[in-house]
């Protein structure tokens, strides 16, 4: 069978592949310490599940608007105004099948062949693949620990060409956990406005912050940057709703209308009764978010101290999300070889940094229990010491 050429241009998800292998090993009775999953290990809060169940029992099981349930679009617009200082109306919002789908819709609606999209590395591994599927060109700007794994205004300005259409900003970051300070966001906004390009701000981890870190939405800084800003977000991380597949995109009405057209011919509406759970997530108490954050804070401390105590590894302190991104270069191994050997020899699952454009690193998620963290760090130390 001759498949479409676009298929060969896209790399299968390494994160999903390793997570699947770890789950298969566990199913075979092998004691695996997995730090691969990018999802909270907590159950979805009870009041969110109850809202979805009530909607299900009351008959919210039919087709809905492709753009999302009106009440949810209104709740999202209200959230963006209250939490982020963004003056969006419901018509500026589309509800999508997860945050990933919101970005995919965006790329199809905005990017033409020949358009360039600037993506700082390390990056979430799906960004460049989506650009490729849309026919665009990814311009990867490599950052490192010296800049806190963050792009500087000078680096961004240097990467911009007449073909640049979009800049991808992810804060807090997957995979590094780094958070751009308000001052850094303001400096990037100046470059974006000056160059007259768009920015998509992926804010899926915005509620997971530590040590007083502040999240500033770039579009809130004034009318000019607001007009160039697109917001991608969702319910997966903050509310432990990964399997619910509810995300959203917010931005200029013309763009959102285009993504609705695309969605109407691809997936149609997001699961109707699940959207009522999302409404409850936004309109009810946020205590559930803080409870998860308290657990993540403790786990982050334990794992960070353990990693930095292992000779040959070094890890920057993240300000958000639930990932650590240690440098493994002193082991002499590339990230895929490191990750594969660690899983086979010591049954510890991590994600190779090459998937994120950083082959000298690995990503570990601390969205797991403390016992697994402690056991896994002991195994990791044995593995590394044998190679230093």
C-alpha positions as CSV (number, residue, x, y, z in Angstrom):
1,X,0.0,0.0,0.0
2,X,1.3,3.5,-0.9
3,X,0.6,5.8,2.0
4,X,0.4,9.6,1.8
5,X,3.8,11.2,1.9
6,X,3.0,13.2,5.0
7,X,3.0,10.0,7.1
8,X,6.7,9.4,6.5
9,X,7.5,13.0,7.6
10,X,6.0,12.5,11.1
11,X,7.8,10.7,13.9
12,X,5.7,8.4,16.1
13,X,5.4,9.6,19.7
14,X,8.3,8.3,21.8
15,X,6.6,9.2,25.0
16,X,3.5,7.1,24.2
17,X,5.7,4.3,23.0
18,X,7.8,4.1,26.2
19,X,4.7,4.5,28.4
20,X,3.1,1.6,26.5
21,X,6.2,-0.6,27.0
22,X,6.3,0.1,30.7
23,X,2.6,-0.7,31.0
24,X,3.1,-4.0,29.1
25,X,6.0,-4.9,31.4
26,X,3.9,-4.2,34.5
27,X,1.1,-6.3,33.0
28,X,3.6,-9.2,32.7
29,X,4.3,-8.9,36.5
30,X,7.5,-6.9,36.3
31,X,8.1,-4.3,39.0
32,X,8.5,-1.1,36.9
33,X,9.1,2.3,38.3
34,X,7.6,4.5,35.6
35,X,8.3,8.3,35.4
36,X,7.1,8.5,31.8
37,X,3.5,9.5,32.0
38,X,2.6,13.1,31.5
39,X,-0.6,12.9,33.6
40,X,-1.5,13.3,37.3
41,X,-1.8,10.1,39.2
42,X,-4.8,11.4,41.1
43,X,-8.4,10.5,40.3
44,X,-10.6,13.2,38.7
45,X,-12.2,15.2,41.6
46,X,-15.6,13.8,42.6
47,X,-17.6,16.9,41.9
48,X,-16.4,16.9,38.3
49,X,-17.4,13.3,37.8
50,X,-20.8,13.9,39.5
51,X,-21.5,16.8,37.1
52,X,-20.8,14.6,34.1
53,X,-22.9,11.8,35.5
54,X,-25.8,14.1,36.1
55,X,-25.5,15.4,32.5
56,X,-25.4,11.8,31.3
57,X,-28.5,10.8,33.2
58,X,-30.4,13.9,32.1
59,X,-29.8,13.0,28.4
60,X,-26.8,15.1,27.4
61,X,-25.8,12.3,25.0
62,X,-26.6,13.8,21.6
63,X,-24.6,15.8,19.1
64,X,-23.7,19.2,20.2
65,X,-22.3,22.3,18.5
66,X,-18.9,21.7,16.9
67,X,-17.6,24.8,18.8
68,X,-18.6,23.4,22.1
69,X,-21.5,23.7,24.6
70,X,-22.4,27.4,24.8
71,X,-22.3,27.3,28.6
72,X,-18.8,25.9,28.6
73,X,-17.5,28.4,26.0
74,X,-19.0,31.1,28.3
75,X,-17.3,29.6,31.4
76,X,-14.0,29.5,29.6
77,X,-14.3,33.1,28.4
78,X,-15.1,34.1,32.0
79,X,-12.1,32.1,33.3
80,X,-9.7,33.8,30.8
81,X,-11.0,37.2,31.8
82,X,-10.9,36.6,35.5
83,X,-7.7,34.6,35.8
84,X,-5.7,35.8,32.8
85,X,-6.9,39.3,32.1
86,X,-8.0,38.4,28.5
87,X,-11.2,40.1,27.2
88,X,-12.6,37.2,25.2
89,X,-16.2,36.6,24.3
90,X,-17.6,33.0,23.9
91,X,-17.2,33.4,20.1
92,X,-13.5,33.7,20.7
93,X,-13.4,30.2,22.1
94,X,-13.5,26.7,20.6
95,X,-13.7,23.5,22.8
96,X,-11.5,20.8,21.4
97,X,-10.7,17.1,22.0
98,X,-7.9,17.9,24.4
99,X,-5.2,20.6,24.4
100,X,-3.3,18.7,21.7
101,X,-6.3,18.9,19.4
102,X,-6.5,22.7,19.9
103,X,-3.0,23.1,18.7
104,X,-3.5,20.8,15.7
105,X,-6.6,22.8,14.7
106,X,-4.6,26.0,15.0
107,X,-1.8,24.8,12.8
108,X,-4.2,23.7,10.1
109,X,-6.1,27.0,10.2
110,X,-3.1,29.3,10.3
111,X,-0.1,27.7,8.7
112,X,0.4,27.5,4.9
113,X,3.2,25.8,3.0
114,X,6.3,27.9,3.3
115,X,5.3,29.5,6.6
116,X,7.8,29.3,9.4
117,X,7.0,28.5,13.1
118,X,9.6,29.3,15.7
119,X,9.8,26.6,18.4
120,X,12.2,26.9,21.3
121,X,14.0,23.6,22.3
122,X,13.5,21.7,24.5
123,X,9.9,21.6,23.2
124,X,6.9,19.4,23.7
125,X,7.4,16.8,21.0
126,X,4.2,17.3,19.1
127,X,4.8,20.9,18.2
128,X,7.1,20.4,15.2
129,X,5.1,17.3,14.0
130,X,1.9,19.4,13.8
131,X,3.7,22.1,11.9
132,X,4.9,19.4,9.4
133,X,1.4,18.0,9.0
134,X,0.2,21.6,8.2
135,X,2.8,22.0,5.6
136,X,4.9,24.5,7.5
137,X,8.5,24.6,8.5
138,X,9.7,24.4,12.1
139,X,12.5,26.8,13.1
140,X,14.0,25.2,16.2
141,X,15.9,27.6,18.5
142,X,18.0,25.6,21.0
143,X,18.2,26.8,24.6
144,X,20.1,25.3,27.5
145,X,20.6,25.4,31.2
146,X,22.5,28.7,31.0
147,X,19.3,30.5,29.9
148,X,17.1,28.4,32.1
149,X,16.0,26.5,29.0
150,X,14.2,29.6,27.9
151,X,14.4,31.6,24.7
152,X,15.6,35.2,25.1
153,X,14.3,38.2,23.2
154,X,17.6,38.3,21.3
155,X,17.3,34.7,20.3
156,X,13.7,35.1,19.1
157,X,14.5,38.3,17.1
158,X,17.4,36.5,15.4
159,X,15.2,33.6,14.4
160,X,12.5,35.7,12.8
161,X,12.4,36.0,9.0
162,X,9.9,37.3,6.5
163,X,8.4,33.8,6.4
164,X,7.8,33.7,10.2
165,X,4.1,33.3,11.0
166,X,3.9,32.0,14.5
167,X,6.0,31.7,17.7
168,X,5.2,28.8,20.1
169,X,5.5,29.8,23.8
170,X,5.0,27.1,26.5
171,X,5.1,28.2,30.1
172,X,5.2,26.4,32.5
173,X,7.2,24.1,30.2
174,X,6.9,20.5,29.2
175,X,9.6,19.0,29.4
176,X,11.7,21.3,31.6
177,X,9.2,22.7,34.1
178,X,10.7,26.2,33.6
179,X,8.5,29.2,33.9
180,X,9.0,32.5,32.1
181,X,9.0,35.4,34.6
182,X,6.7,38.4,34.0
183,X,9.7,40.4,32.9
184,X,10.7,37.8,30.4
185,X,7.2,37.6,29.0
186,X,7.1,41.4,28.6
187,X,10.4,41.4,26.7
188,X,9.2,38.6,24.4
189,X,5.9,40.5,23.7
190,X,7.9,43.5,22.5
191,X,9.6,41.4,19.9
192,X,6.4,39.8,18.8
193,X,4.6,43.1,18.3
194,X,7.6,44.6,16.6
195,X,7.9,41.7,14.1
196,X,4.1,41.5,13.6
197,X,3.9,37.7,14.1
198,X,1.4,35.6,16.1
199,X,2.2,33.8,19.3
200,X,0.4,30.7,20.7
201,X,0.7,30.5,24.4
202,X,0.4,26.9,25.6
203,X,-0.8,27.3,29.2
204,X,-1.9,23.8,30.0
205,X,0.3,23.8,33.2
206,X,-0.5,27.3,34.3
207,X,-2.0,26.3,37.7
208,X,1.0,24.0,38.6
209,X,3.5,26.5,40.0
210,X,6.1,26.4,42.9
211,X,8.0,28.7,45.2
212,X,6.0,31.8,44.4
213,X,6.5,31.6,40.6
214,X,4.0,33.8,38.8
215,X,2.2,33.0,35.5
216,X,1.6,35.9,33.3
217,X,-0.4,35.5,30.1
218,X,1.3,37.3,27.3
219,X,-1.9,38.6,25.7
220,X,-2.8,40.5,28.9
221,X,0.0,43.1,28.3
222,X,-1.9,45.4,26.0
223,X,-4.1,45.7,22.9
224,X,-1.3,45.2,20.4
225,X,0.0,41.9,21.8
226,X,-3.5,40.8,22.6
227,X,-4.4,41.0,18.9
228,X,-1.4,38.7,18.1
229,X,-2.0,36.2,20.9
230,X,-3.7,32.7,20.7
231,X,-4.3,30.7,23.9
232,X,-4.2,26.9,24.1
233,X,-5.3,25.3,27.3
234,X,-7.3,22.4,28.7
235,X,-8.5,20.5,31.8
236,X,-6.1,17.5,31.7
237,X,-3.3,18.6,34.0
238,X,-4.9,20.9,36.6
239,X,-8.0,18.8,37.2
240,X,-6.6,15.3,36.4
241,X,-8.9,14.9,33.4
242,X,-6.5,13.5,30.9
243,X,-8.8,10.8,29.6
244,X,-11.7,13.2,29.3
245,X,-10.1,14.9,26.2
246,X,-11.3,18.5,26.8
247,X,-9.2,21.4,25.7
248,X,-9.8,24.8,24.2
249,X,-8.3,27.4,21.9
250,X,-9.0,31.1,22.3
251,X,-8.0,33.9,20.0
252,X,-9.2,36.3,17.2
253,X,-12.8,35.5,16.1
254,X,-11.8,35.0,12.5
255,X,-9.2,32.3,13.5
256,X,-11.6,30.6,15.9
257,X,-14.3,30.5,13.2
258,X,-11.8,28.8,10.9
259,X,-10.9,26.1,13.5
260,X,-14.6,25.5,14.0
261,X,-15.0,24.8,10.3
262,X,-12.1,22.4,10.4
263,X,-13.4,20.6,13.5
264,X,-16.9,20.4,12.1
265,X,-15.4,18.2,9.3
266,X,-13.1,16.1,11.5
267,X,-14.3,15.3,15.0
268,X,-17.5,17.4,15.3
269,X,-18.3,18.1,18.9
270,X,-16.4,17.1,22.0
271,X,-18.1,14.4,24.2
272,X,-21.3,16.3,25.3
273,X,-21.7,15.1,28.8
274,X,-18.0,15.4,29.5
275,X,-18.2,19.1,28.8
276,X,-20.5,19.5,31.8
277,X,-17.8,18.1,34.0
278,X,-15.5,20.8,32.6
279,X,-18.0,23.4,33.5
280,X,-18.0,22.1,37.1
281,X,-14.2,22.2,37.1
282,X,-14.2,25.9,36.3
283,X,-17.1,27.0,38.3
284,X,-16.6,25.0,41.5
285,X,-14.0,25.3,44.3
286,X,-10.3,25.1,43.2
287,X,-9.3,23.3,46.4
288,X,-8.7,20.1,44.4
289,X,-6.0,21.8,42.4
290,X,-4.2,22.9,45.5
291,X,-4.4,19.4,47.0
292,X,-2.6,18.0,44.0
293,X,-0.1,20.9,44.0
294,X,0.8,20.2,47.6
295,X,1.7,16.6,46.8
296,X,3.6,17.6,43.6
297,X,5.6,20.1,45.8
298,X,6.8,17.3,48.1
299,X,7.6,14.9,45.3
300,X,9.5,17.5,43.4
301,X,11.7,18.2,46.4
302,X,12.5,14.5,47.0
303,X,13.2,13.7,43.3
304,X,15.3,16.9,42.7
305,X,17.5,16.2,45.7
306,X,17.9,12.6,44.7
307,X,18.9,13.4,41.1
308,X,21.4,16.1,42.1
309,X,23.0,13.7,44.6
310,X,23.9,11.2,41.8
311,X,27.4,11.7,40.5
312,X,27.2,12.4,36.8
313,X,23.8,13.9,36.8
314,X,22.7,17.6,37.1
315,X,19.2,19.0,37.2
316,X,17.9,22.5,37.2
317,X,15.1,23.4,39.6
318,X,11.8,23.7,37.8
319,X,9.2,26.3,38.8
320,X,6.2,24.6,37.3
321,X,4.5,21.5,35.8
322,X,5.5,18.1,37.2
323,X,8.7,17.2,35.3
324,X,12.4,17.2,35.9
325,X,14.9,17.4,33.0
326,X,18.4,16.2,34.2
327,X,21.5,16.4,32.1
328,X,23.0,13.0,31.5
329,X,25.9,14.0,29.2
330,X,28.5,12.9,31.7
331,X,27.4,9.3,31.3
332,X,28.5,9.3,27.7
333,X,25.2,7.9,26.6
334,X,22.7,9.5,24.2
335,X,19.2,9.8,25.7
336,X,17.6,7.0,23.8
337,X,20.3,4.5,24.6
338,X,20.2,5.7,28.3
339,X,16.5,5.3,28.5
340,X,16.3,2.0,26.8
341,X,19.1,0.5,29.0
342,X,17.6,1.9,32.2
343,X,14.3,0.3,31.4
344,X,15.8,-3.1,30.4
345,X,18.4,-3.4,33.2
346,X,16.7,-1.7,36.2
347,X,13.0,-1.4,35.1
348,X,12.8,2.4,35.3
349,X,10.9,4.2,32.6
350,X,11.9,7.7,31.6
351,X,11.6,9.7,28.4
352,X,14.7,10.3,26.2
353,X,15.4,14.0,25.7
354,X,15.9,13.5,22.0
355,X,12.1,13.4,21.7
356,X,12.1,17.0,23.0
357,X,15.1,18.2,20.9
358,X,17.6,17.8,23.7
359,X,19.6,14.6,23.4
360,X,21.7,15.3,26.5
361,X,18.7,15.1,28.8
362,X,16.0,12.8,30.0
363,X,12.5,13.7,31.3
364,X,11.1,12.3,34.5
365,X,7.6,12.9,35.7
366,X,7.0,13.0,39.4
367,X,3.2,12.6,38.9
368,X,3.5,9.3,40.8
369,X,3.6,8.1,44.4
370,X,6.5,8.7,46.8
371,X,7.3,5.0,47.1
372,X,7.9,4.7,43.4
373,X,10.0,7.9,43.4
374,X,12.3,6.6,46.2
375,X,12.7,3.2,44.7
376,X,13.2,4.5,41.2
377,X,15.9,7.0,42.3
378,X,17.8,4.2,44.0
379,X,17.7,2.1,40.8
380,X,18.7,5.1,38.7
381,X,21.7,5.8,41.0
382,X,22.9,2.2,40.5
383,X,22.5,2.5,36.8
384,X,24.5,5.8,36.5
385,X,27.2,4.8,39.0
386,X,28.0,1.7,36.8
387,X,28.7,4.0,33.9
388,X,30.7,6.9,35.5
